Amino acid sequence: MIPTSVGVHTVGMRFPMTGVWLSASHTSLGSLPLLPNKVYLAPPGTIGILETSGDVLDNLPKGAQLAIKDAR
């Protein structure tokens, strides 16, 4: 998960990814394909974005609860 308050950019990225906007309660605020060399603004209430390769979470419904674990 990448913390964000405004949005993310994919400048310099070579391949598409999937992004899931997350709220403070780790609830999905929506998912979208992240295409290279674009800027994506976060919806209100976003604390971070979960980026995955391919379309693993492409159809994740809005409001889905995610379990986020810190692997550090």
Summary of the structure (lengths in Angstrom):
residues: 72
radius of gyration: 11.5
end to end distance: 12.1
largest distance: 31.1
contacts: 178
relative contact order: 0.35
helix: 0%
strand: 40%
